[in-house]
Amino acid sequence: MAHPKRKISRTRRDKRRTHKKLTSPQLATCPTTGEVHRYHRAYYVDGALYYKGKLVHDAEID
């Protein structure tokens, strides 16, 4: 296997790793229910499923 010819300095190594970090997910507030949820995700409020502020599935229907 190939081995590096020279040691990579800490600065050069750390510059390469600058983009490897976690970001917090973006959150939205529903205009209908006021619930805080992640963008582009369905969410439950009191057993009812909502998406984009609209009721998708109600638990009482079943």
TORZAMAR-368870 format. One record per residue: residue number from 1; residue in three letters; x, y, z of N, C-alpha, C in turn. Coordinates in steps of 0.001 Angstrom, whole numbers, plus 500000, padded with zeros to 6 digits. Example, Ala and Ser with C-alpha at 12.3 -4.5 7.8 and 13.67 -1.06 7.14 Angstrom:
// TORZAMAR-368870
<pt num="1" residu="Ala" n_u="513190" n_v="494310" n_w="507800" ca_u="512300" ca_v="495500" ca_w="507800" c_u="513200" c_v="496700" c_w="507800"/>
<pt num="2" residu="Ser" n_u="512850" n_v="497750" n_w="507080" ca_u="513670" ca_v="498940" ca_w="507140" c_u="512900" c_v="500030" c_w="507870"/>
***
This chain:
// TORZAMAR-368870
<pt num="1" residu="Met" n_u="500834" n_v="498803" n_w="500000" ca_u="500000" ca_v="500000" ca_w="500000" c_u="500872" c_v="501250" c_w="500000"/>
<pt num="2" residu="Ala" n_u="500337" n_v="502293" n_w="499466" ca_u="501080" ca_v="503543" ca_w="499412" c_u="501066" c_v="504231" c_w="500771"/>
<pt num="3" residu="His" n_u="502198" n_v="504823" n_w="501113" ca_u="502309" ca_v="505568" ca_w="502365" c_u="502599" c_v="507020" c_w="502028"/>
<pt num="4" residu="Pro" n_u="502137" n_v="507942" n_w="502891" ca_u="502439" ca_v="509344" ca_w="502626" c_u="503944" c_v="509611" c_w="502744"/>
<pt num="5" residu="Lys" n_u="504426" n_v="510433" n_w="501848" ca_u="505855" ca_v="510730" ca_w="501855" c_u="506217" c_v="511722" c_w="502949"/>
<pt num="6" residu="Arg" n_u="505282" n_v="512628" n_w="503256" ca_u="505527" ca_v="513633" ca_w="504303" c_u="504341" c_v="513688" c_w="505257"/>
<pt num="7" residu="Lys" n_u="504636" n_v="514137" n_w="506457" ca_u="503587" ca_v="514294" ca_w="507463" c_u="502697" c_v="515483" c_w="507080"/>
<pt num="8" residu="Ile" n_u="501378" n_v="515295" n_w="507202" ca_u="500453" ca_v="516396" ca_w="506953" c_u="500343" c_v="517210" c_w="508244"/>
<pt num="9" residu="Ser" n_u="500580" n_v="518496" n_w="508128" ca_u="500594" ca_v="519351" ca_w="509316" c_u="499200" c_v="519460" c_w="509926"/>
<pt num="10" residu="Arg" n_u="499152" n_v="519847" n_w="511193" ca_u="497865" ca_v="520005" ca_w="511888" c_u="496983" c_v="521045" c_w="511200"/>
<pt num="11" residu="Thr" n_u="497596" n_v="522103" n_w="510713" ca_u="496824" ca_v="523154" ca_w="510053" c_u="496165" c_v="522635" c_w="508784"/>
<pt num="12" residu="Arg" n_u="496931" n_v="521927" n_w="507969" ca_u="496394" ca_v="521397" ca_w="506719" c_u="495317" c_v="520348" c_w="506987"/>
<pt num="13" residu="Arg" n_u="495544" n_v="519514" n_w="507983" ca_u="494552" ca_v="518496" ca_w="508354" c_u="493268" c_v="519147" c_w="508836"/>
<pt num="14" residu="Asp" n_u="493388" n_v="520154" n_w="509685" ca_u="492207" ca_v="520807" ca_w="510244" c_u="491453" c_v="521619" c_w="509199"/>
<pt num="15" residu="Lys" n_u="492156" n_v="522178" n_w="508219" ca_u="491467" ca_v="522885" ca_w="507137" c_u="490587" c_v="521928" c_w="506348"/>
<pt num="16" residu="Arg" n_u="491037" n_v="520708" n_w="506173" ca_u="490255" ca_v="519711" ca_w="505451" c_u="489017" c_v="519311" c_w="506242"/>
<pt num="17" residu="Arg" n_u="489099" n_v="519348" n_w="507560" ca_u="488004" ca_v="518882" ca_w="508409" c_u="487024" c_v="519989" c_w="508812"/>
<pt num="18" residu="Thr" n_u="487164" n_v="521185" n_w="508304" ca_u="486314" ca_v="522285" ca_w="508747" c_u="484851" c_v="522075" c_w="508399"/>
<pt num="19" residu="His" n_u="484552" n_v="521302" n_w="507352" ca_u="483170" ca_v="521141" ca_w="506921" c_u="482469" c_v="519986" c_w="507613"/>
<pt num="20" residu="Lys" n_u="483190" n_v="519231" n_w="508401" ca_u="482603" ca_v="518069" ca_w="509073" c_u="482061" c_v="518497" c_w="510426"/>
<pt num="21" residu="Lys" n_u="480872" n_v="519015" n_w="510445" ca_u="480262" ca_v="519418" ca_w="511706" c_u="478754" c_v="519245" c_w="511604"/>
<pt num="22" residu="Leu" n_u="478136" n_v="519064" n_w="512738" ca_u="476694" ca_v="518899" ca_w="512777" c_u="476014" c_v="520256" c_w="512749"/>
<pt num="23" residu="Thr" n_u="474865" n_v="520307" n_w="512110" ca_u="474059" ca_v="521521" ca_w="512124" c_u="472709" c_v="521183" c_w="512735"/>
<pt num="24" residu="Ser" n_u="472138" n_v="522127" n_w="513409" ca_u="470833" ca_v="521889" ca_w="514013" c_u="469760" c_v="521933" c_w="512923"/>
<pt num="25" residu="Pro" n_u="468735" n_v="521105" n_w="513022" ca_u="467704" ca_v="521077" ca_w="511989" c_u="466869" c_v="522352" c_w="512004"/>
<pt num="26" residu="Gln" n_u="466428" n_v="522773" n_w="510823" ca_u="465582" ca_v="523953" ca_w="510746" c_u="464192" c_v="523607" c_w="511244"/>
<pt num="27" residu="Leu" n_u="463612" n_v="524494" n_w="512016" ca_u="462300" ca_v="524265" ca_w="512581" c_u="461318" c_v="525294" c_w="512049"/>
<pt num="28" residu="Ala" n_u="460072" n_v="524867" n_w="511913" ca_u="459005" ca_v="525739" ca_w="511450" c_u="457876" c_v="525711" c_w="512473"/>
<pt num="29" residu="Thr" n_u="457063" n_v="526741" n_w="512476" ca_u="455896" ca_v="526790" ca_w="513342" c_u="454647" c_v="526690" c_w="512473"/>
<pt num="30" residu="Cys" n_u="453779" n_v="525761" n_w="512830" ca_u="452557" ca_v="525554" ca_w="512065" c_u="451602" c_v="526724" c_w="512292"/>
<pt num="31" residu="Pro" n_u="451070" n_v="527327" n_w="511226" ca_u="450134" ca_v="528436" ca_w="511402" c_u="448787" c_v="527984" c_w="511961"/>
<pt num="32" residu="Thr" n_u="448424" n_v="526723" n_w="511757" ca_u="447130" ca_v="526216" ca_w="512209" c_u="447158" c_v="525820" c_w="513681"/>
<pt num="33" residu="Thr" n_u="448151" n_v="524986" n_w="514047" ca_u="448184" ca_v="524442" ca_w="515403" c_u="449175" c_v="525149" c_w="516317"/>
<pt num="34" residu="Gly" n_u="450127" n_v="525861" n_w="515752" ca_u="451158" ca_v="526508" ca_w="516555" c_u="452254" c_v="525555" c_w="516999"/>
<pt num="35" residu="Glu" n_u="452251" n_v="524349" n_w="516466" ca_u="453229" ca_v="523323" ca_w="516824" c_u="454552" c_v="523593" c_w="516111"/>
<pt num="36" residu="Val" n_u="455669" n_v="523404" n_w="516814" ca_u="456994" ca_v="523538" ca_w="516213" c_u="457381" c_v="522172" c_w="515656"/>
<pt num="37" residu="His" n_u="457802" n_v="522133" n_w="514384" ca_u="458133" ca_v="520873" ca_w="513731" c_u="459248" c_v="521101" c_w="512732"/>
<pt num="38" residu="Arg" n_u="459820" n_v="520009" n_w="512204" ca_u="460848" ca_v="520114" ca_w="511183" c_u="460198" c_v="520385" c_w="509828"/>
<pt num="39" residu="Tyr" n_u="460933" n_v="521097" n_w="508964" ca_u="460435" ca_v="521392" ca_w="507626" c_u="460229" c_v="520098" c_w="506841"/>
<pt num="40" residu="His" n_u="459219" n_v="520064" n_w="505995" ca_u="458926" ca_v="518962" ca_w="505078" c_u="458679" c_v="517644" c_w="505802"/>
<pt num="41" residu="Arg" n_u="458150" n_v="517699" n_w="507014" ca_u="457838" ca_v="516492" ca_w="507771" c_u="456409" c_v="516601" c_w="508290"/>
<pt num="42" residu="Ala" n_u="455728" n_v="515491" n_w="508326" ca_u="454405" ca_v="515445" ca_w="508954" c_u="454600" c_v="515386" c_w="510462"/>
<pt num="43" residu="Tyr" n_u="453620" n_v="515860" n_w="511234" ca_u="453757" ca_v="515901" ca_w="512683" c_u="452399" c_v="515647" c_w="513325"/>
<pt num="44" residu="Tyr" n_u="452438" n_v="515054" n_w="514524" ca_u="451237" ca_v="514725" ca_w="515269" c_u="450926" c_v="515809" c_w="516288"/>
<pt num="45" residu="Val" n_u="449651" n_v="516146" n_w="516405" ca_u="449158" ca_v="517038" ca_w="517451" c_u="447894" c_v="516400" c_w="518005"/>
<pt num="46" residu="Asp" n_u="447932" n_v="515973" n_w="519249" ca_u="446787" ca_v="515332" ca_w="519918" c_u="446247" c_v="514147" c_w="519119"/>
<pt num="47" residu="Gly" n_u="447128" n_v="513345" n_w="518567" ca_u="446714" ca_v="512153" ca_w="517839" c_u="446340" c_v="512375" c_w="516391"/>
<pt num="48" residu="Ala" n_u="446295" n_v="513623" n_w="515946" ca_u="445960" ca_v="513929" ca_w="514551" c_u="447247" c_v="514236" c_w="513788"/>
<pt num="49" residu="Leu" n_u="447321" n_v="513765" n_w="512565" ca_u="448506" ca_v="513957" ca_w="511734" c_u="448313" c_v="515170" c_w="510830"/>
<pt num="50" residu="Tyr" n_u="449263" n_v="516114" n_w="510872" ca_u="449215" ca_v="517332" ca_w="510059" c_u="450415" c_v="517385" c_w="509136"/>
<pt num="51" residu="Tyr" n_u="450232" n_v="518018" n_w="507973" ca_u="451319" ca_v="518307" ca_w="507050" c_u="450992" c_v="519609" c_w="506344"/>
<pt num="52" residu="Lys" n_u="451921" n_v="520546" n_w="506377" ca_u="451748" ca_v="521881" ca_w="505795" c_u="450510" c_v="522579" c_w="506351"/>
<pt num="53" residu="Gly" n_u="450219" n_v="522378" n_w="507631" ca_u="449098" ca_v="523045" ca_w="508273" c_u="447743" c_v="522447" c_w="507996"/>
<pt num="54" residu="Lys" n_u="447706" n_v="521352" n_w="507242" ca_u="446426" ca_v="520720" ca_w="506911" c_u="446317" c_v="519370" c_w="507601"/>
<pt num="55" residu="Leu" n_u="445111" n_v="519021" n_w="507997" ca_u="444848" ca_v="517741" ca_w="508630" c_u="444933" c_v="516638" c_w="507591"/>
<pt num="56" residu="Val" n_u="445826" n_v="515676" n_w="507812" ca_u="446014" ca_v="514582" ca_w="506860" c_u="445265" c_v="513345" c_w="507334"/>
<pt num="57" residu="His" n_u="445384" n_v="513035" n_w="508623" ca_u="444749" ca_v="511833" ca_w="509149" c_u="444335" c_v="512109" c_w="510589"/>
<pt num="58" residu="Asp" n_u="443077" n_v="511811" n_w="510887" ca_u="442574" ca_v="512020" ca_w="512235" c_u="442450" c_v="510675" c_w="512928"/>
<pt num="59" residu="Ala" n_u="442805" n_v="510611" n_w="514187" ca_u="442760" ca_v="509355" ca_w="514941" c_u="441317" c_v="508898" c_w="515175"/>
<pt num="60" residu="Glu" n_u="440366" n_v="509796" n_w="515180" ca_u="438973" ca_v="509438" ca_w="515449" c_u="438302" c_v="508783" c_w="514244"/>
<pt num="61" residu="Ile" n_u="438870" n_v="508903" n_w="513053" ca_u="438290" ca_v="508308" ca_w="511855" c_u="438372" c_v="506789" c_w="511929"/>
<pt num="62" residu="Asp" n_u="439486" n_v="506263" n_w="512479" ca_u="439679" ca_v="504810" ca_w="512552" c_u="438751" c_v="504253" c_w="513545"/>
***
